[in-house]
Amino acid sequence: MNAPFSALYTFKNFTDLTEQESDEVLRGRNDPEVRRWMASDRAISADDHGRFMSGLRGNPHMVYMRIERAGRFAGVYSLNDLAASSGLGGFWVTADTRERLLALNVVFQGMDYMFRGLGIERIYGRQKQDNLSAIRLNALLGLVPSESNTASVGGMQQIEITKQHWLQSTAQDAKLLKLMNRMEALNGTT
């Protein structure tokens, strides 16, 4: 397996999920190990989840992708506030993905899909200033503090990356690719 292109990873838009896949997303998101790292750590009810899923249909300003690795649900990569080929990126990975040390790989694959598969030109986001794991992960992925954001708001810092930077730097970073290939090798095809 050589990152960034891996047949182990598949992507499915939330608007195309089966009921079972949607339920698995809700269970994964409500896992206490996942919730503790979210901007909001409250559990989501089945009714709220259903309304959210319905609201995605026909909404051109949001895209949520379910990511599987080797047929196992691994996480979610999303873009909100889509406009002019730019969107507010977000992700979460399942507790199993974190335990298997594959968070970097899953998020990398999600971002690569957004840039190459969907043609997004810029991803920006916010990171909790006390979430050191996310800060390290985002830095490895080439996300840098936004020049326009001189101060953080509510403990959140704005970060961004362009498709050009992704393709010319991050997706070609030998140390990053070596690290991801090592994690893939350790986990095999399961």
N, C-alpha and C positions, 0 to 999 in steps of 0.2 A: 504494500500500500504506500502510495506517495501522496501526501497532501500537496496541493489543495484538492485534487480531483480524486474522490473516493466513491466507488460504487456501494460502499457500506452505508452511505447516508442517503436518505430519501426525505422529500419535503412534500407536505400536503397543506394546502390552504384550509384554514378553519371552515370556510364556507363549503368545503367539499367533504368534511369529516362525517363518518358514520356516527350513529348514536353511541356505539361502544367506544370509538376513538374520542369523542367529545367527553364522555364520562371519565375516560382515563386521564384526559387533560385536567378536568376538574379535580379528580382525586390527587393527581400529581401536584397541582397548584396548592391544594389544601393541606398537603403534607407539612407538619410543623417544621421540618428541616428546610423546606423550601420557603415557607412563609416568613421565617425569621430574617431572610435576606431581601424580602420584597419592600418596595416603598410603603406599601400598606400590608401589615401582617395579619389582617383579619381574614377569617375563613369566608369563602364565598358560598352562598347557598345555591342549590340546584336551580331555583327560580331565577336568581340573579344571573347565573351562568347562562341559562336558556335565553334570557332577554339580551344579554351581551352577544351571544352567538347569532341571534336573529338580527341584531343591529348591524352586524358586519355585512350582511347581504346588501349589495348595492351601494355600499359606502366606499367611494373612491379614495377616501383620505386615510384608510386603515387597511393594513394587511397583516395577518397573523399566520405564521407557518408552524406546523407541527413537524418536529424533526425526529426521525427514527434512525437508529444505528443498528445495522444487522437485524432489522425487523423488530427492535425493541424501542419503545417510546423513550426518548432521551431528553427532550426539552422543547422550548418554544423560542422562536425569534420573531419579533414584531416590529412594524413601523407604524407610527401614528402621525397625524398632522401632515400627511403626504401632500406636497405642493412643489411644483417646479422640480420634480425628480429628486426631492430631498425629504427626509423623514426622521422623526424622532424614534430612534432605535431602542429596543428593549429586549431582554431575554431572561429566561430562567431555565435551569436544568433540573432534572429529577434528582432525588436523593441518591438513587442508584448511579447516575452519571457522575455525581460528585464523589461517591465512594470509590468508583472505578478510575478516578483521576482523569476523566474525559471532558471536563467542563470546557477547557480551552479548545479542544477539538470540535465540540458541538457548536460553540459560539462562532468559531472560525468558519465552520461550514455554513452556518446560518448567514453570516455576513457575506461570505463569498457568493452564496445563492442570491442574496439581495442585489449585490453589485452586478454579477455576471448573468444570472438568470432573469432577474426582473429589470435590469438596466438602471437601477438607482444610481445617482451621481454623488450624493452626499448623505451620510448618516451622522446624526448628532444625538446626543443623549445627556443624561444626568446620572451622576453616581453619588451615592451616599459617602460623605467624607470619612465616616467611621467604618466603612466596609472595605477593609484592606484587601480582601480577596478580589473583589470587583475592580478595585483600583489597579492592582497588579495585572489582572486579566486584561482590562481595557488597555493598559500601557503596552502589554505584549502584542495586542492586536492593532497597535498604531493609533489608537484614539488619544488625542491630545487636548488639553484645556483649550476652549474656544478663545480666540483673540478678543472677540466682542464681549466676553464675560469676564469682567475684572473682579467681580465679587461673587461669592457663592450665596445662594438664597436658601434658607431653611435647612442648612446642613447638606445641601446638594450642590455639586459643581457641574457646569456644562462642559461637555467634551465633544469632539467631532473628528471625522475622517472623510476624505473625498475618495471617489472611485479611483482617480488617478494615483493618489498616494497608495491606496490599497494594492493596485495592480503593479506599481513600480517598486514598492518597498515591502509592505507587510507580506503579501502573497509570495514574495521572493526571498524572504528573510531566512537564511540558511539555518541559523540557530533555532528559530521558531519552528521551522519545518522538521528539523531533527528531533526536537522535543516532542512534537505531535506524532511523528512516526514511531518514536519509542513508546508512547502511550498506546498507540494503535497495536503495535507488536505485542505489548504486554497483555492486551485485552483480546487479541485474536479476532475471530469473526463472529463472536457471540455477543 
